[in-house]
Amino acid sequence: MDLGPINLEHTLSCGQAFRWRKVGEGWEGVVDGEKVRLWQKRRNIETETELSNARLESYFRADDDYESILKEMSRERYVATLVRRFHGLRLLRQDPWECSASYILATFSNIPRIKGMIERICMSYGQEIEPGLHSFPEPKAIAVNGDAAETCGLGFRCRRFVEFSKRVDEGEVDFEALREAGYQEAHRSLVQLEGIGDKVADCIAVFSLDHLEAFPIDVRIGRTIREWYAVSGSYRKVSAFAREHFGPYAGYAQEFIYYATDRKNMNQD
């Protein structure tokens, strides 16, 4: 399968999705309830999955004009250096329900703990794909048995997670309408939902709803913006600066910055 320019290592280990793991020379994950195994052979991606190539192409955003996006981003001096170092890092187009629920769990946590919470949720509520591997559950499974979430080690996030599941199950969250809306309208709608603040809303917008101008800001990103651009202050002030400065593909720029500021990548060329 040819997804265009892609580096699976950069794309699947950069923190945007939580159900991928490196196994030997390849990657294993779950997409739409199906196990997916991937191996990179230069530009070609070898696959082992029941999912169609078309679904994987959508998931990996093969429809993006990747080189044009990088060219646009490279007008910015700092990001241009990151594009050269981490060429092939692509944004993913995740399922909005799974992405939203996952980022609600991600609040005030770190990636290993987030992955642990998600796997426990999948084991408690999801369908078994094979021994030890389960699908991400449908919202109804959680909505009708919220008590089971209390055994998944979610902490203060548990009630918010269950309530969000109920609202999605009842049709109160229209993900397709949020995709069709402009970024600002989508963001305003998302932050009205309990458990979704500015950062989580931006993660949902850029990683699942095609709002590529969304620019999630955590401590690392905020520090980088302050050090490189002398901009600090409220989340919305810094976010507005980033969207204006980096342009319509600010979300791509954010992920390159986030990946580059991971300690394990700081000296990588």
HELIX and SHEET records of a PDB file:
HELIX    1   1 LEU A    8  LEU A   12  1                                   5    
HELIX    2   2 ASN A   53  TYR A   59  1                                   7    
HELIX    3   3 TYR A   66  MET A   73  1                                   8    
HELIX    4   4 ARG A   77  ARG A   85  1                                   9    
HELIX    5   5 PRO A   96  LEU A  105  1                                  10    
HELIX    6   6 ILE A  111  TYR A  125  1                                  15    
HELIX    7   7 PRO A  139  ALA A  143  1                                   5    
HELIX    8   8 GLY A  146  THR A  151  5                                   6    
HELIX    9   9 ARG A  157  ASP A  169  1                                  13    
HELIX   10  10 PHE A  175  GLU A  180  1                                   6    
HELIX   11  11 TYR A  183  VAL A  191  1                                   9    
HELIX   12  12 ASP A  198  SER A  208  1                                  11    
HELIX   13  13 VAL A  219  TYR A  229  1                                  11    
HELIX   14  14 TYR A  235  PHE A  246  1                                  12    
HELIX   15  15 GLY A  247  TYR A  249  5                                   3    
HELIX   16  16 ALA A  250  ALA A  260  1                                  11    
HELIX   17  17 ARG A  263  ASN A  265  5                                   3    
SHEET    1   A 4 ARG A  21  VAL A  23  0                                        
SHEET    2   A 4 GLY A  26  VAL A  31 -1                                        
SHEET    3   A 4 GLU A  34  LYS A  41 -1                                        
SHEET    4   A 4 ASN A  44  THR A  49 -1                                        
SHEET    1   B 2 GLU A 128  GLU A 130  0                                        
SHEET    2   B 2 LEU A 133  HIS A 134 -1                                        
END                                                                             
